[in-house]
């Protein structure tokens, strides 16, 4: 794109050879609070060309002398919605304003430039992990709440009849393949591909195998303090819990926190049958936040999920046209004979869904009734029934190692 000067700031896509070192250092200072070599190496690995960080879609704001004042990074990945939809997602990461350039409105200018360019670049939605309050004016809404479990060592088995294999640098390919199978229908999870965060950074991995030698499960662990932290897992729940108990005994930890766990997954259901404390962390408009980039392409990709949901709903034979009004786009869903098609918006449609909660509705953040009751989703005609039928709550979650 051509450089844009706005209010003394030149906004442009960064160039790896010119800007990687400076971006890395500022991200380290802003989010880690230090510029140690190990910290810089970790960040540099995440931002290096050829990975998921998109240099073409990211933006920096530069002053007249060429120094970087602001940065909004774009991580290019696919996010699952249900078992069939993969949305191309712009994850906004490494967002900073250099301290001496704050309170000038320059981040707002940089962010607007990034968001304007996302639809032409082919993205469907955007996701970020952010502070409360700042991102709501840009159209971001709460994507999901975080679920975690606290368990004491005495409440877990600790005997295992298989060997654990550790990995500390790269994700083995078989771990990635198992993650794909384990999360294939988990809304909010990342399709780990194309150089997606291959380094383990803070995590240590532990895998085990079945009698046939194939991988049967894994857990990712961190040791932040006196407890053990489980950041990701896959495998049969009883085996996972036995591995966790075994590691707690070996590492002399008396409590474990299993964090960012999908609330409807098999392990969460198993934990609710034993002695555990379940904690749900809600944020009104902070932490995981979502924004629609392209309403038409998002709905087009959601058609298989909508068809399945409609067939299982209380109105499987409904036919007609539903208009969906976003902030920047309006489209119509034509429904006939159980088939759905996307078309241009029709002004005469009596059935309409609109409001700031559309992004949440489409990924299943909560039940549609909650959005309607709080006034963030407006339903006209039979829109209320269609919202429930087409867009069920999906318990979205993203494992901690995939946070960007």
C-alpha positions in Angstrom: 0.0 0.0 0.0 1.0 3.6 -0.4 2.3 5.3 2.8 -0.3 7.6 4.4 0.6 10.7 6.4 -2.0 11.5 9.1 -1.5 14.0 11.8 2.3 13.9 11.5 2.3 10.1 11.4 3.3 8.0 8.3 1.4 4.7 8.4 2.8 1.9 6.3 3.4 -1.9 6.2 6.7 -2.7 8.0 9.6 -4.2 6.1 11.5 -7.1 7.8 15.0 -5.9 7.0 14.3 -2.4 8.2 11.9 -2.9 11.1 12.1 -6.4 12.6 14.7 -5.6 15.3 12.9 -2.4 16.4 9.5 -4.0 16.6 11.0 -6.9 18.5 12.6 -4.6 21.0 9.5 -2.5 21.6 7.2 -5.6 22.0 9.7 -7.0 24.5 9.7 -3.7 26.5 5.9 -3.3 26.3 4.7 -6.9 27.1 7.7 -8.6 28.8 9.2 -5.6 30.6 12.7 -6.5 29.6 15.0 -6.8 26.6 16.9 -9.9 27.6 18.4 -11.9 24.8 16.1 -14.9 25.4 13.1 -12.6 25.3 14.2 -11.0 22.1 14.9 -14.4 20.5 11.4 -15.6 21.5 9.7 -12.6 19.9 11.9 -12.6 16.9 11.0 -16.2 16.2 7.3 -15.3 16.3 7.7 -12.4 13.9 10.2 -13.8 11.5 9.2 -13.8 7.8 7.6 -17.1 6.6 5.6 -17.6 9.8 2.1 -16.5 10.7 2.9 -12.9 11.3 1.9 -11.1 8.1 4.3 -8.3 7.2 2.0 -7.2 4.3 -1.1 -6.7 6.5 0.6 -5.4 9.7 1.1 -1.6 10.1 3.6 0.7 11.8 3.3 4.4 12.3 6.5 6.4 11.8 7.5 9.9 12.7 9.1 12.3 10.3 12.6 11.0 11.2 11.5 7.4 10.4 11.4 6.1 14.0 8.6 3.7 14.8 5.9 5.3 17.0 3.1 2.7 16.8 2.6 -0.9 15.7 -0.3 -3.2 15.1 0.7 -6.7 14.0 -1.5 -9.1 12.0 -1.3 -12.8 12.6 -2.9 -14.7 9.7 -4.6 -17.9 10.7 -7.7 -20.0 10.3 -10.1 -20.3 13.2 -12.7 -23.1 13.5 -16.4 -22.5 13.9 -18.1 -25.8 14.5 -16.8 -28.8 12.6 -17.0 -27.6 9.1 -16.2 -23.8 9.0 -12.7 -22.3 8.9 -12.7 -18.5 9.0 -9.6 -16.6 7.8 -8.8 -14.6 10.9 -6.6 -11.5 11.4 -5.2 -11.8 14.9 -4.1 -8.4 16.0 -0.9 -8.7 18.1 2.0 -6.8 19.5 0.0 -3.6 19.7 2.0 -0.8 21.1 2.6 3.0 21.1 6.1 4.0 22.1 5.8 5.9 25.4 7.0 9.3 24.2 4.4 9.3 21.4 1.3 8.3 23.5 -1.8 10.5 23.9 -1.7 11.8 20.4 -4.3 9.6 18.8 -1.7 7.9 16.7 -2.7 4.4 17.7 -6.3 5.1 16.6 -5.0 6.2 13.2 -2.8 3.1 12.9 -5.6 0.8 14.0 -8.0 2.3 11.5 -5.5 1.8 8.7 -5.1 -1.9 9.6 -8.8 -2.5 9.9 -9.6 -0.8 6.6 -7.1 -3.0 4.7 -8.3 -6.4 6.1 -11.3 -6.9 3.9 -9.5 -6.3 0.6 -6.8 -8.7 1.9 -9.4 -11.5 2.2 -9.9 -11.8 5.9 -13.3 -12.9 7.3 -13.0 -11.8 11.0 -10.5 -10.2 13.3 -9.6 -11.3 16.8 -7.4 -9.8 19.5 -6.6 -10.1 23.2 -6.9 -6.6 24.6 -7.4 -4.3 27.5 -10.9 -3.3 28.7 -12.5 -0.4 26.9 -10.0 0.6 24.2 -11.2 -1.6 21.4 -15.0 -1.4 21.7 -15.1 1.8 19.5 -13.4 -0.1 16.7 -16.3 -2.6 16.7 -14.7 -5.4 18.8 -16.9 -7.4 21.1 -16.2 -10.1 23.7 -15.5 -13.4 21.9 -15.6 -15.8 24.8 -15.0 -16.2 28.5 -12.0 -18.2 29.9 -12.7 -21.4 31.8 -10.2 -23.0 34.1 -10.1 -25.7 36.8 -8.2 -25.9 40.0 -7.5 -29.4 41.4 -5.5 -30.6 44.4 -2.9 -33.4 44.0 -4.7 -35.6 46.5 -7.8 -35.6 44.2 -6.0 -36.9 41.1 -4.6 -40.4 40.2 -0.8 -40.4 39.8 0.0 -43.9 38.5 0.6 -44.4 34.8 1.5 -47.6 32.9 3.1 -45.9 30.0 6.3 -43.8 29.4 6.2 -40.0 29.0 8.3 -38.4 26.3 9.2 -34.7 26.7 9.6 -32.1 24.0 10.8 -28.6 24.7 11.6 -26.8 21.4 9.4 -27.6 18.5 5.9 -29.2 18.3 6.4 -32.7 16.9 4.3 -33.2 13.8 2.4 -36.1 15.4 1.4 -33.7 18.2 0.1 -31.2 15.7 -1.9 -33.9 13.9 -3.4 -35.1 17.2 -4.3 -31.5 18.1 -6.1 -31.2 14.7 -8.2 -34.3 15.5 -8.9 -33.3 19.1 -10.0 -29.7 18.2 -11.6 -30.5 14.9 -15.1 -29.2 16.1 -13.9 -26.7 18.8 -15.1 -23.2 17.9 -12.3 -20.7 18.6 -9.5 -23.2 18.1 -6.7 -22.5 15.6 -5.9 -24.7 12.6 -2.2 -25.1 13.4 -0.4 -24.9 10.1 1.9 -22.8 8.0 4.5 -22.0 10.6 2.0 -21.3 13.3 3.9 -20.7 16.5 6.1 -23.8 16.2 8.3 -22.9 19.1 7.2 -23.9 22.6 8.5 -20.8 24.3 7.3 -21.1 27.9 5.7 -24.5 27.6 7.2 -28.0 28.1 5.4 -30.8 26.3 4.8 -34.3 27.5 3.3 -37.0 25.2 2.5 -40.7 25.6 1.8 -43.5 23.2 -0.7 -46.4 22.9 0.2 -50.1 22.5 0.5 -49.6 18.8 3.2 -47.0 19.2 1.0 -44.1 17.9 0.6 -41.0 20.0 -2.3 -41.2 22.4 -2.2 -37.9 24.2 -0.2 -34.9 25.3 -0.2 -32.1 27.9 1.7 -28.8 27.8 2.9 -27.5 31.2 4.3 -24.4 32.8 5.7 -23.8 36.2 4.9 -20.1 37.0 5.0 -20.5 40.8 4.1 -23.0 43.4 1.5 -24.7 41.2 1.5 -26.6 38.0 -0.2 -25.0 35.0 -1.6 -27.1 32.2 -2.1 -24.9 29.0 -3.2 -27.5 26.5 -4.1 -31.2 26.3 -5.4 -34.0 24.2 -6.2 -37.6 24.9 -8.5 -39.8 26.9 -9.6 -37.8 30.0 -8.6 -40.5 32.6 -5.2 -40.8 31.0 -4.7 -37.0 30.9 -5.7 -36.7 34.6 -3.3 -39.5 35.5 -0.5 -37.8 33.7 -1.2 -34.5 35.4 -1.2 -36.2 38.8 2.0 -38.0 38.0 3.7 -34.7 36.9 2.5 -33.0 40.1 4.0 -35.8 42.2 7.3 -35.7 40.3 7.5 -31.9 40.3 6.3 -31.6 44.0 3.3 -29.5 43.2 0.2 -29.8 45.4 -2.2 -27.9 43.1 -2.7 -27.7 39.3 -4.6 -25.1 37.2 -5.9 -26.3 33.9 -6.4 -23.1 32.0 -8.3 -21.9 28.9 -10.1 -25.2 28.7 -13.1 -25.6 26.3 -16.0 -25.8 28.7 -17.8 -28.6 26.9 -14.7 -30.8 26.2 -14.4 -34.3 27.6 -11.8 -33.4 30.2 -14.0 -30.5 31.6 -16.9 -32.9 31.8 -14.7 -35.4 33.6 -13.4 -32.8 36.1 -16.9 -31.9 37.0 -17.5 -35.4 38.2 -14.7 -35.2 40.8 -13.3 -32.8 43.3 -12.4 -29.6 41.5 -13.0 -25.9 41.4 -14.2 -24.4 38.1 -13.5 -20.8 37.6 -15.0 -18.7 34.8 -13.3 -15.4 34.0 -15.7 -12.9 32.3 -14.7 -9.6 30.8 -17.2 -7.1 29.4 -15.1 -5.9 26.6 -11.6 -7.1 27.2 -9.4 -10.2 26.8 -10.6 -12.2 23.7 -12.4 -9.8 21.4 -13.9 -10.4 17.9 -14.9 -8.2 15.0 -16.5 -9.0 11.6 -14.3 -8.0 8.7 -16.4 -9.4 5.8 -20.0 -10.2 6.7 -20.7 -11.8 3.3 -17.7 -14.1 3.2 -18.2 -15.1 6.9 -21.8 -16.1 6.3 -20.9 -17.9 3.1 -18.4 -20.0 5.0 -20.9 -20.6 7.8 -23.6 -22.1 5.4 -22.7 -25.8 6.3 -23.0 -25.0 10.0 -26.2 -23.0 9.6 -27.8 -25.8 7.5 -27.0 -28.3 10.2 -28.2 -26.1 13.0 -31.5 -25.3 11.1 -32.2 -29.0 10.5 -31.8 -29.7 14.3 -33.9 -26.7 15.3 -37.6 -26.3 16.2 -38.2 -24.7 12.7 -36.4 -27.1 10.3 -38.8 -26.4 7.5 -38.7 -22.6 7.6 -38.5 -20.8 4.3 -38.0 -17.2 3.4 -35.4 -14.4 3.5 -33.5 -13.2 6.5 -31.6 -9.9 6.2 -28.5 -9.5 8.3 -27.4 -5.9 8.8 -23.8 -5.3 9.9 -22.1 -1.9 10.5 -20.6 -1.8 7.0 -22.5 -4.5 5.1 -26.0 -6.0 4.7 -26.7 -9.3 3.1 -29.8 -11.6 2.8 -29.9 -15.3 3.6 -32.4 -17.0 1.3 -33.7 -20.2 2.9 -35.7 -22.8 0.8 -36.0 -26.5 1.1 -33.3 -26.6 3.8 -30.8 -24.9 1.5 -29.2 -21.5 2.2 -27.9 -18.9 -0.3 -26.3 -15.5 0.3 -27.6 -12.6 -1.8 -27.7 -8.8 -1.8 -29.6 -7.2 1.0 -33.4 -6.8 0.4 -34.9 -3.7 1.9 -38.4 -5.4 1.9 -37.4 -8.4 4.1 -39.6 -8.4 7.2 -37.1 -10.7 9.0 -34.0 -8.9 10.2 -31.0 -9.3 12.5 -28.8 -6.3 13.4 -26.8 -4.9 16.1 -23.3 -4.8 17.6 -23.5 -8.4 18.8 -23.5 -9.9 15.3 -19.9 -10.9 15.5 -20.7 -12.8 18.8 -23.8 -14.3 17.3 -21.9 -15.7 14.3 -19.2 -17.5 16.3 -21.6 -18.6 19.1 -20.2 -16.6 22.0 -23.5 -17.0 23.9 -27.1 -17.9 23.3 -28.8 -15.4 21.0 -31.5 -14.7 23.6 -28.9 -13.1 25.8 -27.9 -10.7 23.1 -31.5 -9.8 22.4 -32.4 -9.3 26.1 -29.4 -7.0 26.6 -30.3 -5.0 23.5 -27.1 -5.7 21.5 -29.0 -7.8 18.9 -32.2 -6.5 17.4 -34.5 -9.0 15.8 -37.5 -8.1 13.6 -40.2 -10.3 12.2 -39.1 -13.9 12.8 -35.5 -12.9 13.3 -35.6 -14.0 16.9 -36.5 -17.6 16.1 -34.0 -17.6 13.2 -31.2 -16.4 15.4 -31.7 -19.3 17.7 -32.1 -21.8 14.9 -29.2 -20.8 12.8 -26.6 -19.6 15.3 -26.5 -21.7 18.5 -24.1 -21.1 21.3 -20.9 -23.0 20.6 -18.8 -22.6 23.8 -15.8 -21.1 21.9 -12.3 -21.4 23.4 -8.7 -21.0 22.4 -5.9 -23.0 24.1 -3.3 -20.8 25.8 -0.4 -21.8 23.5 -2.3 -20.4 20.6 -2.7 -16.9 22.1 -0.9 -14.3 20.2 
